[in-house]
């Protein structure tokens, strides 16, 4: 299994509070992604990174920010959590090359009350 | 923005039946992958196809990449309850290694 861990695995927070989710990899892969998964929506890309300090927005980036100060860590921050951000969040990593296969973490279940 | 549309969105069939799910796009992809996700877990890669027209078999699963590299299909023969899950396709465009995921097909096999 690819070395990718997410923390925390579960979190309940109150509306308006900041929340940071962490993704850590030991594979030295270039690309790291944050997705959210909601019923009926599959995976939706929030932000991704293609290198240290190199990030870009995905399709549902509003209300989220990311940082990647080291190759192995990719942080997702909800500046002021809202109930609409209740979801399961997945981190993924992928390398370079023609077959850009992704490996996923176990997911973080976030509930905003 | 590259979009991958999967169909059907939901599929429920009896054990032993055959089924096909589709992944379609208007964009051309250098490679396309299929993943399966089980409840409470992250998606896991099943296969990667890289050549237009390519067919790959994984036991009872057959994957095909369209000749024009814009679409793919997954055919399951004699479906079993263990095939139940969310199936996702994902593609990478030429010159862009970022993966784009499809909308997913949620498959339920009824014993």
Interface residues (C-beta under 8 A of the other chain):
Chain A: X30 X31 X33 X35 X40 X41 X42 X43 X45 X48 X50 X59 X90 X92 X94 X96 X97 X98 X99 X100 X101 X102 X103 X104 X105 X106 X107
Chain B: X1 X6 X9 X30 X31 X33 X35 X40 X41 X42 X43 X44 X45 X48 X50 X86 X88 X90 X92 X97 X98 X99 X100 X101 X102 X103 X104
